[in-house]
Amino acid sequence: MKKETKYCQNYDIHLLNGEVIGASEAYDLPAEKGLVGKFGKADDNEIFEIGDAISGFAYIPKRSILFISTGDVREERC
């Protein structure tokens, strides 16, 4: 069985307290449905859930995010 290749966009979420939290999502996800699109439309009280079932989740209020930077695109095999 041939493995499917998918690509993930990495992000660094920079918080007001100096912490940086890594996140990623499918590279081909439409911008308005992705992290940056949701961040742009969210009000200050919205909570972002970042993580997965294996490594756990972080719940971050938008008002705690200073900025989001994009990183590398990485290839994954599934």
Stockholm file with secondary structure:
# STOCKHOLM 1.0

chainA/1-78         MKKETKYCQNYDIHLLNGEVIGASEAYDLPAEKGLVGKFGKADDNEIFEIGDAISGFAYIPKRSILFISTGDVREERC
#=GR chainA/1-78 SS CCCCEEEEEEEEEEETTSCEEEEEEETTSCGGGSHHHHHHHCCTTCEEEEEETTTEEEEEEGGGEEEEEEEEEEEEEC
#=GC SS_cons        CCCCEEEEEEEEEEETTSCEEEEEEETTSCGGGSHHHHHHHCCTTCEEEEEETTTEEEEEEGGGEEEEEEEEEEEEEC
//
